Amino acid sequence: MSGQRVDVKVVMLGKEYVGKTSLVERYVHDRFLVGPYQNTIGAAFVAKVMSVGDRTVTLGIWDTAGSERYEAMSRIYYRGAKAAIVCYDLTDSSSFERAKFWVKELRNLEEGCKIYLCGTKSDLLEEDRRRRRVDFHDVQDYADNIKAQLFETSSKTGQSVDELFQKVAEDYISVATFQVMTEDKGVDLGQKANPYFYSCCHH
Ligand SMILES: Nc1nc2c(ncn2[C@@H]2O[C@H](COP(=O)(O)OP(=O)(O)OP(=O)(O)O)[C@@H](O)[C@H]2O)c(=O)[nH]1
């Protein structure tokens, strides 16, 4: 992958152990690694080429370390990111508090970064619904407030993992198309009020 152009810088953020690395593993290699948990040190990078309609998009994914010890380093990795997948563990309420911390930072410091909230380990809820510690509707309200997309995923079963990354790529294409239309063709931004113009750029 070295030397390949990356279209979208994506950063994975969230408390340690929420399953960021597992999410990337499932998406990129379609596998779920079992065995002892190994925390990420610093950050890891992987690029993935994908299709959106007839377009090809290369996602450059930075998987950051969730440990607070590496907090300063994570800030370096989210700089310039176009998308942030902010993860929390559906069975751990403190991980959602940590997710809100990252959302606040991104909203203050990375205006151009689109936020995707991701509740992880949904398979554990299928086994036993009482394990849920983060209410879906509360998060949906929060997501609506901050204009974020919300996904609940399982890296173990693969549930909604492809959909999440596909949405990131689709949103990138929408924004890029919108920018080309406004910059190259001198489209008046006031036209956004026109429903046709708006719907062609926002799915
Ligand atoms: N049941 C279940 N377990 C998961 C899932 N995703 C991750 N895990 C487990 O949760 C633990 C932590 O997963 P990681 O992917 O290493 O977590 P992380 O967020 O990258 O952790 P840091 O690198 O410390 O930030 C591991 O034991 C995984 O096997 C999931 O979807 N379902």
The ligand as an SDF file (V2000), in Angstrom:
LIG
                    3D

 32 34  0  0  0  0  0  0  0  0999 V2000
  -17.7410  -10.2210   21.9020 N   0  0  0  0  0  0  0  0  0  0  0  0
  -17.0440   -9.2750   21.2820 C   0  0  0  0  0  0  0  0  0  0  0  0
  -15.8170   -8.9630   21.7080 N   0  0  0  0  0  0  0  0  0  0  0  0
  -15.1380   -7.9960   21.0470 C   0  0  0  0  0  0  0  0  0  0  0  0
  -15.6930   -7.3080   19.9370 C   0  0  0  0  0  0  0  0  0  0  0  0
  -14.8010   -6.4070   19.5060 N   0  0  0  0  0  0  0  0  0  0  0  0
  -13.7310   -6.5300   20.3090 C   0  0  0  0  0  0  0  0  0  0  0  0
  -13.9280   -7.4840   21.2400 N   0  0  0  0  0  0  0  0  0  0  0  0
  -12.9700   -7.8990   22.2840 C   0  0  0  0  0  0  0  0  0  0  0  0
  -12.6820   -6.7710   23.1140 O   0  0  0  0  0  0  0  0  0  0  0  0
  -11.3050   -6.7540   23.4620 C   0  0  0  0  0  0  0  0  0  0  0  0
  -10.6640   -5.4330   23.0360 C   0  0  0  0  0  0  0  0  0  0  0  0
  -10.6650   -5.3410   21.6270 O   0  0  0  0  0  0  0  0  0  0  0  0
   -9.6540   -4.4140   20.8260 P   0  0  0  0  0  0  0  0  0  0  0  0
  -10.1160   -4.4000   19.4260 O   0  0  0  0  0  0  0  0  0  0  0  0
   -8.2550   -4.8320   21.0540 O   0  0  0  0  0  0  0  0  0  0  0  0
   -9.9090   -3.0290   21.5560 O   0  0  0  0  0  0  0  0  0  0  0  0
   -9.2530   -1.6060   21.2710 P   0  0  0  0  0  0  0  0  0  0  0  0
  -10.3130   -0.5890   21.4170 O   0  0  0  0  0  0  0  0  0  0  0  0
   -8.5040   -1.5970   19.9760 O   0  0  0  0  0  0  0  0  0  0  0  0
   -8.2330   -1.4700   22.4970 O   0  0  0  0  0  0  0  0  0  0  0  0
   -6.9580   -0.4910   22.6250 P   0  0  0  0  0  0  0  0  0  0  0  0
   -5.9740   -0.9090   21.5840 O   0  0  0  0  0  0  0  0  0  0  0  0
   -6.4480   -0.7290   24.0150 O   0  0  0  0  0  0  0  0  0  0  0  0
   -7.4200    0.9090   22.4640 O   0  0  0  0  0  0  0  0  0  0  0  0
  -10.6690   -7.9720   22.7970 C   0  0  0  0  0  0  0  0  0  0  0  0
  -10.6130   -9.0280   23.7510 O   0  0  0  0  0  0  0  0  0  0  0  0
  -11.6430   -8.3160   21.6800 C   0  0  0  0  0  0  0  0  0  0  0  0
  -11.6460   -9.6900   21.3500 O   0  0  0  0  0  0  0  0  0  0  0  0
  -17.0080   -7.6870   19.4960 C   0  0  0  0  0  0  0  0  0  0  0  0
  -17.5840   -7.1700   18.5290 O   0  0  0  0  0  0  0  0  0  0  0  0
  -17.6320   -8.6770   20.2020 N   0  0  0  0  0  0  0  0  0  0  0  0
  1  2  1  0
  2  3  2  0
  2 32  1  0
  3  4  1  0
  4  5  2  0
  4  8  1  0
  5  6  1  0
  5 30  1  0
  6  7  2  0
  7  8  1  0
  8  9  1  0
  9 10  1  0
  9 28  1  0
 10 11  1  0
 11 12  1  0
 11 26  1  0
 12 13  1  0
 13 14  1  0
 14 15  2  0
 14 16  1  0
 14 17  1  0
 17 18  1  0
 18 19  2  0
 18 20  1  0
 18 21  1  0
 21 22  1  0
 22 23  2  0
 22 24  1  0
 22 25  1  0
 26 27  1  0
 26 28  1  0
 28 29  1  0
 30 31  2  0
 30 32  1  0
M  END
$$$$
